[in-house]
Amino acid sequence: MLNIRRLRNGRRGTNRDFSSDEIQRIDALVAANLHMTSIFDGEYKASWLLSDWTDVKWITSDGKKTVRVNGEWMRTVDINWDILLPNGMLLTDPRYATFLQTLKKIAFFFREGRHGGRAPAIASWKSFSNVLLSLARWMVLENKRYRVEQYGFGLLDQAGLNRLYSSVGKDGWTGALRLVERTLHELYSSAFGEKCPRQYLDDPLNLPASVAKSIGDWLMENGGIKIRKNVRHVSRTFISAMISTSYASVGVSSDRLTLFLYQFETAVASERGLVRISRMRTEYASHRIPTIAEAKVANSSPSPLKRLSATLSTILSLSNLLLDDLPDASTLNLPRAMAIGLQYSSLDGHTRFIPIDTGLRYLNEALKWVHKYGDALVDYYLSVVARMRELNDGGSPDNWEISGEELRKIPVPEALRSLGYRGEQLNGPREEINFSALRTNPTLTNLLQVWAGAVATVIACMKPSRDSELESLKRNCLLGDGPYYMVSELGKRTYREERATTEGKPIPTIAARAIKQMQRLGAGLVQLQGEPDAYQASLLFYLPYASHTFGKTKAANANSFNRLLDRFCDYVGLPPDELGRRWYVRVHEWRKWFLLLLFWSARFGALDAARDIAGHVDEAHLLAYLEREFPSVEFSSMEAEWAVDRLRIYDTNGVSHHGECIEQMYTKVLRHFKAEQLEMIPANEWIGYVKQLRANDEFHLRPFAFVDDFGNVGHLVAFHSFRFDGDE
């Protein structure tokens, strides 16, 4: 134990001894944090690690979600260490045994909170681990320089970091792992029997037509191209095997890799054409799909760079625990590398704002579905499921069926008939969706999906939520009998496997009605079908999964939420843009839409309300979000309007709040016009002057929260400037 008394006696500049209580508190703090700076000599075991340390696949707990059923863990967060490396070997090969141990230790120490900070949330740890494995692939790709099997990360240097960050900034990990260049190298050498010329590797998206045709022919002859609906598609499985990478790296790749492979699939397309999607499940392409011309010049968003920096910073913070496997942190400058990467990345990495007219039309339709059709649909659907249970003598719901004749015996509510449903068809075809029939002659499952998408829209819009928060909503999330409140988890306020929850946020009556409808459906399905999984049975969004078969009901996840929202948007049927794109809304887009419109309508007066509803800790966090998401001109204009309103009120009553700095701003305006009161200055002149000051960044507005001696929290929007001295 650290000897506090000896430290006390050796202190300079003080003659005060520590008290016994102080010494005990300091000793306790040192003991509690000593593991942060000591060499780890314990066992690599933890309550969250459900598999053995030596296993090639780690099975880890996801908190309350994780359960053991029939000897198998369900709903876990797993890491597969048996990944394919760029040289064709596996990370679990004996050659990389030491490197693999280093990677495992890094992941273990981070989740245990031994990096000098608090233990991470599960989602953060999973993201960290994914970046860690990508970093391992990159180190092996650069193995002539780093010799990871011998030195691990030990030889990582600034020059390499600079190159890594610039590649990630340009095209994410697709660029860092050189997937396009490696694919072209292999395809060209296979098709032509010689090394690929440098000029093609330097400009792989613009291959000569003859070269692209020869490679396309070779792919066709060797099983590298599949034909679906008379359209050629390069097999991502074939490409991933060719360049020794995972299917996920190629199957969910950047637009740059998609454009590169596009050259072997079809004739040269117009630059105004859209980047093609191999399997589109919606009526039109999404608004997120760029044109070919846009994709050719677009760089990666800053997000991969931020995750890379956070991961590397954590790795370097573990140097005291991994002395022989990590580089000297003092030789690396992550901010410098980050600055280099940001020079190449796209500045526009934020969520796009739903056009107001588009958002209102979707919201209006969603409200109509909840108000007019929801109750009748839930009652009718449960009656159909109950009849199916009778006809199939219980048994597994996976095998339940109902004939058209039996279905027609169940009375169809008039509300559903008005939607075109005739009580004749439960499910639609597996592959094809008839979007015209969806709007005029829908199946029962179609109706349920559109309604569920409408419910998700109403909740996500009227109580702004993150995807994970909506996914984890419990069936008992609704409080009150009017007014109503909704309890949800807070997606970004987590510790280890535990996530904080709200105490209940106010929601409109129509949102409560949507929740009640979903509650009745879920409770009814759990009772009729039987749900042994208590966690699944407790969730609000407990729905049939597929549209082509009845099957077992299960809780919705992020992917199924997107499918439900897509079905809802296709039912509404807004016209596509000139390039054939429709706006398919997402949960996080509704969150942004609500917050920005609230702030836009009430300005800084609504900042605290928006913060509370959104689940942010304080106004500064929300304001940072708003500043990032708002176009700068609009945001500065709103600040200027707030300043004008506040100056008017102060000119009338002279009341200010401590720390607000309204007096300095007021004095600055009066000095400029050499006046004693604002009413002596033409309004258009002093208002124009204030707006110009804000446009010139001579003042900003900043929110603050403060707590008094009794624990009461107050809020203040203050003027902030370095030029309140009256200088012009």
N, C-alpha and C positions, 0 to 999 in steps of 0.2 A: 504494500500500500504506500502511496505517496506520503512523505512526511511533511505535513502542513506546518508543523511547528518550526521545523528547520527552515522551511521557505519563509515563514513569518519573520524569523530572526535575521534572515538575510535580505529582507526587503530594503530598498533604498527610498529615501524621501518620506518616511513615515516613522513615527514612534508609537503607533497604536498596535497593541497585540490583538490577535483574533480571539474572540470569545470561544468558549467550549462549544456552544451551539453552532457558531459559524464554522468551526473546524469539523464538526460532525456533518454539517450540510455539504461542505466542500468535499470531504472524504466520500460521501455518498455519491456526489456527482461524478467524481473521478472514477469510482468503482463502476458506476453505471455506464460510463463511456470509455472505459479502458480498452474494451474490445475493439474500438474504432482504430486504435493505433498499435495493436499487438499482433504478433504472428499467430495465425489460426492453427491450433494443434488439436482441435476436437474432431468429432465424427461428422461426416457430411450427411446428417440426418435432420429432418425438420417435419413438423406436423403437416405441412402443406405438400411435402414430397411423398406421394402415395406409392411410387415404385421405388426400386432400388437405385442407388446412386450410379451403379455400373450399367444399368439398362441403357440400350440404344435409344429408347423412347421414354422420356420422363412423363409420367402421369401426375399432374398436380391438382390440388383442390381449387375450386372456384367458389369457396365459401358455402353458403347455405344451399346453393344450387346443386352441389355435388352429393350424390347418394350412391350407395352400393346396392345393386339389385342382382340377385342370383350369382353372387361372387364377382360381379364386374362393376367397375366404377362408371358412373354415368355423369354427363355434363362436367367434364374436367377440362382443364387447360393444359395442353400437351406440347412438348417439344420433341421433335424427331431429330436426333443427332446423326442419324444414318443418311446424311445428305450427299448428293452427287456433287463432286468438285469439278472445276473447269478442265482438269487434266484427265477426267474419266475415272478417277479413283473415288472411294468413299471416305468421308471424314472418319469413319470408324475403322479404317484400315490401320493395321499395326504401325505403319510408317508415321501416322499422325497421332499416335497415342498420347504423347506429351502435349501436343497442341490441343487435342480434344479435352484433356484434363484441365487445361488452362481455361478453355471456353466454359466448361461446366462450373469451374470454381467462380468465374466472373458472374455467371447467371445465378449461382447459389448465393454468393455474397451480396449481390444487389437485392435479391428478394428478401434476404435476412436483414437488410438495412445496415450492412457493414461498410457502406461507402461513405459514411460521414453524414448521411441524411436519414430521414425516416424511411421505413419500409414502404415500397411502392404499392400502388393499386395494382390489381391483377392485370387490367388492360394495359397499364404502363409497362409492367414486367413483360407481358407477351410481345408488345411492340419493341421493347428493348432487345428481347431475345431474337426476334426476326432480323433486326438490324445487325445484331452481333453475328448471326449466321451469314448474312450478306457480306459483312466485313471479312469474315473468314474466307469466303469464296474469292473475294477481291485479293486478299493476301496470297492465296494460292495461285491466283492468276499472275501475280507479280512475284512468284516464288524465287526467281533468279536473283532478285534483289533482297528478299526478306528471309528465305530459308526457314519457313515457319516450323517445319518438323524438328528443327534444332533450337530455334530461338523464340518461337511463339511470336508475340508482338514486339519482342525486344529490339528489333532493328527498324521499327517504324520511324520514319524521319519526316522533316518538314516538307521537303520537296515532294515526297510521296503523298503527304496529306494535301498539298496544294493541287496536285493532279487529281486526286480522288474527289475533292470538293468541286473542282471545275467540271468533272465528268458528271457528278450527281446533279450539279446545278443545270447542266444542259439537258440531260435526259434521265434523271433519276438513276436507279440501279441498273436499268437497261443500258444506260451509257457507261456507267462505271465498270460493268462486267462485259462491255463491248459485245453485246449479243448480236447486234446487226452486223458488225464487221466480222465476227467469228462465223456467223451463218453464211455470209457472202463468201468468205474464204473457203469454207467446206463445200458449198454448192458449186462454186466456180471450178475448184480443183477436181470435183467429181464429174462435172459436165464436160470440161475441156482437157482434163488430164495434165494441167499445169498450174503453177502458182498464180493467184489472182493479181493482176496489175495494180500498182499503187493508186493510179488515178481513179479506179473503180472503188477502192476502199475509202478514198478520200471523199467520194460523193456517191454513196451507195443508193440514194433515193432516185438517182437519175441515170440509170444504166442505159446504154444504147439498146434500141429495140431488138436488135439481132442477138445480143447477149442475153437479154431477158427471155427471149423466145427459146433459146437453146437450153437455158436453165429450167424453164417451165416444162419443156419436152422431157428433159431428164427426170424431173420430179414426177411427171405423169407415168413414165416408163418404170419407175422404181417405187411406186406406191406412195409418193410424197404428196399427191394431190387427190382429194376426194371430190366427188361430184354430188351436190345436193340440189335438187330442183333445177337441174341443168346449169348450175353455176359451179365453177371450179373454186375449191378452197384448199389452200396449202395446209396440210395436216400439222398442227402444232405438236402433236405427239412425235411425229417423224422428225421435226426440226429439233425438238428438245433432246431426243436421243442422239442426233447427229452432232450437237455441240456440247453434249454432256452437261445438261442443266435440267432443272425440274420442269415439269409441264406447266406449273403455276407461273414460272418466270416467263414463259412464252405465251401460254394461253391467256393470261391477264397481263398483257404487256403494254408498252407505251404506244402512242400513235405512230411514232417513228418506225418501230418494228413492223407494225401493221401496214404502213405505207410501203415499206421495203418489200414485204411478201406480196403485197397487192400487185406488184409489177409482174408476177408470175401467174396471176389468177385471171387477168382480163386485159383487154386492150387499154391503151392510155386513156385515162379519164380526164374530163374537164377539171381545171383547177377549182372551179366553183362547186364541183361535186363533193359529196360528203364522204368522210372516211367510212368505209363499209363495215357493218357489223355482221359477223358470220351467222348468228342466230338471233333474230330480232323477235321478241315476244309481244311487241306493242304494234299498234296500227301504223304509227309513223316513227321515224327516228326521233331520239330525244333532243331537246334543246342543247344538251351538253356535247353533242357530237360536232366536232369542228369540220370545216371544209378541208379538202386536201391541201389547198394553198396555206391555210392557217396552220395546219399540223406540221407542214414542212419547216416552218420558221419558228414554231412555238417551242419554248424551253420548258423545263420542269418547273413546278411551283416551288416556293421556298420550303414547303413542309418536309420533304425528304432530307434537305440540308439541316433543318432544325433537329430532326430526329437523330441524324448522324452525329451532330455536335453534342447533343444530350448524351448519347450512348458513349462516345469517346471520352467525354468529360467524366462520366461515371467510371469507365474502365481505368482511366488514369488516377482516379481517386482511390483505387484499390491497390496502388503500388506498394503500400506498406504490407499488404498481405500476399503479394505476388512479386516479390523483389526481383526474381530471376526471369520473369516471363513478360514484364512490361518495360517499355522504354522510360528513360528519365523524363518526367513530365516537364522539367525546366527547359528541355531542348525543343519542345513543341509549342507552337502558338496557334491554338484553335481559333481565336478571333480573327487572326490574319487569314487563315485558310477559309474561314466562313466568309470573310469579305470578298475573297477571290471567287468563291462559289456563287455568291449573290450577284456578282457582275454578270453571270451567265443565266441565272434563273429568271423565270417570269415574275414580274412584280404583281401580276394579277392572280393571286392564289386564293382569293376569298370566294365564299359562296355567292352566287349571283342572286340578285334581288328579284323576286317574282314581280313582274309588272303589275301595277295596282289593279288594272282592269281584269287581267287574267286571274289574279288572286281572288278578287271579289266574285267573279263568275263561278269559280270552283267552290268558294265558301258558300255562296248562295245555294248552289246545287246540293252541297253536303248538308246544309241546314234543312233543305226540303226533304231529303231522304230520311233524316232523323225524325223530322216532325210528321211527315205524311205516311211513310212506308215502314219505318223501323219496327214499331210494335207489332203490326200485322205480320211482317216477315218473320220475326222471331217466333211468334205463336204458331204460325203455319209450319215453319221448318221443324220445330220441336214435335209437332203432331206427325209429320212425315217420318222423323226418326223413330218415334214411338211405334208407329205402324210397322216400320222395317224390323224393329226388334221383335214384335209379335210374329211377323211372317217368318222370321229366321230362327225362332225358338231360342232367343238369346244368342249364344255363341260369340265368336269374335266379330267385332264390328268390321274388321277387314274383309269379311266375306258377306256382309249384309247386302241384299239386293232388293229391288222393288220393281215390279213390272209397270209398264205404262198404264195398264188397265187398273191396277191397284192404286196407282198414283192419282188417277182421275176420280177415284171414289172419295178422295179427301177434298172437302169444299175449299175453293180458292177464294181468299178475301178479295173484295172489290178493289182495294188499294193496289193489290198485286196485278189484278187483271188490267188495271189502267196502265201498267207498265208493259203490257204485251204478253205477260206470262199466262199460259193456258192450262197449267197443271198437267202437262204431258211428258216433260223431260226433266230428269234429275241432274244429269251431267252432260257435258259437251264432249266433242272428240278430243283425243289425247294431243295430237300435234297441231291441228289447225284451229284457229279461233275465227269465227265468222263475226266480224265487228259490226256489220250491219244488223245481223240477228241479235247481237248483244243489246242493241238499242231498241229493237222492234219485237223480237221474239226470243227473249232470254231463257236460259235454263234456270232451274232453281239455284244451282250453285253459282251461276253468273250473278243472280240477284244478291246472294249472300256476300259475294266478293265485293260488289259495287257498294253495298251498304257498309261493309266492314271498312272499306277505303274511305267512305264518307265519315264514319265514326272516328277513324284515325285523324282525318282532316280537321274535324271539329275540335277534338281534344288537343291536337298538336298546335292548332292556330290559337285557340282561346286560353290555353295554359301552355305557353311556349316550353317545349321539352326537347331533350336530346333523344336520339334513337334508342339508346340503352335505357333511358328513363321510361319511355313508352313501352318498350319490350318487357320491362320488369314490373309494370303496374300490377298490383294485386287486385283481386276481385273485390276486396273490402276497402278499396282506396277512397271511396266516397264518404264524406262526413256531412252530417247535418240533414235537415229536412227542408231547407230553404231559409236563409241563404245556404249555399253549398260550398264545400271545400274539398280539395283533392290532395291526398297524401301520395308522394312519389319519392323514389330514390333520387339522390343528387349525383349525377354521373361523374362529376369531377371533384367530389369531396369524399374520397375513399382512403382507407388505410388498410393495407394488406388485403384480406378477403372481405372486409367490412365496408359497407357504403352507408353514408349518412342519409337520413330521410328528412323530408320537410315535415313541418307540423301541420300542414294543411294550407293550401293556397286557394284563394277565392276563384270560383269558376262560375260562368253564367248558368242559368237554369237549363238552357238547351244542351250545354255540355254535360250537365248532370243527367239529363234524360238519355243522352247517348250512352253514358256509362251504365245507367240502369238497364238499358236494352242489352248491352253486352254482358252485363252481370246475369241477366235472366237466361240468355243463350248458353253461357258457359256453365252455369249451375245445372241447367237442364241436361246438357250433353254429358257432364260428369256423372249425373245420376243415371241416365239412360244407358250410357256405354260402359260405365265403370272405369275409373281411372286410378290405378294402383299407385301412381307417382304423385305423392302429395304436393310436391313443388309445382308440377304441371297443373294440377287441379286447382292450385291457389291463384293462378294468373288470370288477369282480366281478359286478355285476348287469347281465348282458347277456341280454335276454329278448325274446320275441315281444311286439310292441307292442299289437296289437288283438285283440279276442275274436271278431270276425266274419269275419276273413280271416287266412290264414297269414302272408303278407307277409314283409318283411325284418325280421330281428332287429336291435335296437339297445339301447344302454345306457339304463337307467332314469334318469329325472330326478325332480325333486320332485313334479311332477304325477302321473307314473305310479306313484311310490311310494304316493301317496295313493289312487289307484285300486286298487292291489294290497291295501292295508290295508282299504279299503272292502269289497272282495270277500271277504277273509278274515273280516271282522266279520259280513257278511251270511251267510256260511256257518255261522259259530258260532251265529248266530241268537238272541242274547240278547233277551229281551222288551223292547219299548219302554216308555217311561214313560207316565204318564197322558195326556200330550199327543201321544203318537205319535212320540217321539224316541228314537233309539238312540245309544249312545256309539260313535262311529267314531273309533278311536284314531289318533294321529299320532306321528311319530318324536319330536318335541320333548316330547310328553306322556310317552312312555316314559322319556325322559331325566330328566324331573322326578320321575317315579314312583320310579325306581331311587334317585336321590340322596336324596330325602326319606325313603324307607323305610329306607335304610341309616343315615342320620343319626338317624332316629327310634329305630331298634333299638339303636344303639351310642352314641348321643349324641356328645359332643365327642371321645370317643376315636376315632371313625371319621372325623374331619374331614379329617385329612391324607390318608387313603386315598381318601376321596371326591374330594378335590381332585385327586389324581393321576389317578384313573380318568377324571374329567370333563375333564381337560386345562386346569384353571385354573392361573394362575401361582402364587398363594399362597392360604392359607386365608381371608384377608380377603375376597377376591373371591367365594369360594364361600359364605362366611357371609353376605355381602351378598345373594347370590342366595337363600339359604335364608330370610333374614329377610323378603325381599320376597315370597316365595312362600308362606311359612307364615302361617296366621292368627296374629295377635299373641298370643292367649291360649295357644295350644298351644306356641308358641316360648318364651314366658316360663316356662311350666311346665317345659319341658325344661331350661332353664337352671337353674331352681331345683332340679330333681332332681340335676343334675350337681353343683351347689354342695353339696347335702346329702351326696352320696357322697364328695366330696373332703374335706369337713370331718370326716366319720367317720374316714377314713383318716389324716388329719393328727392327730386326737385320739388315735389309736392309736400312731402311730410318730413323730410330730413332724417328719416330713421334708417340706420344701418346696423349690421350685425358685426360683432367682433371678428376680425379676420377677413371680412368680406372684401375690403379695399375699394368699396364703392366711392369713398370720399376722394381717393387719389384719382380715380377715373373721372369723377365729376369735375374736380379741380383742373385736370388736364384739358377737358373740353372747354371750360369757361376761359382758361388762359389763352387757348388758341383763338377764341373769338373776342377776347378782352371784354367779357361780359360778367355780370354778377349773378344772373339766373338764366336757366335755359329758355324761359318764356320770353326773354329779350332777344333770342336768336331765332331767325326763321327756321321752322322745324325741318324743312327739307335740307337745309345747310348743315345743321349739327348732326342730323341722322346720317347724312351722306359722309360726314367726317368720321363718325364712329365706325361706319361700315368700312371705310377706307383704312382706318387703323387696324381693323381685324384682317382685312385682305392683305395688309402689309406685315401681318404676324407681329404687330406691336402689342397685342394683348391676347390672352387666352382665358378661357373659363375652366376652372378646375374644381371638382367636387371633393368635399371632405366630410368625414364622419367623426364625431367626437362623443365622449362619454363623460357624464358628470359624476360627482361623488356618490350618487345614488344608483348608478348603473344605467341611467336613461341615455339613450342614443339620440344625438341631434345631427342634423345634416345641413351643410352649407355649400353654396356655389360661390366661389371667390374669383375675383379678377386677378390675373397673374401677368405681370409685365416687368421688364427691366427699365422701362422708360416712363415711370410715373413722376419723374422729377420736373415735368413741365417742359423739357427740352423738345424742340420741334425739329 
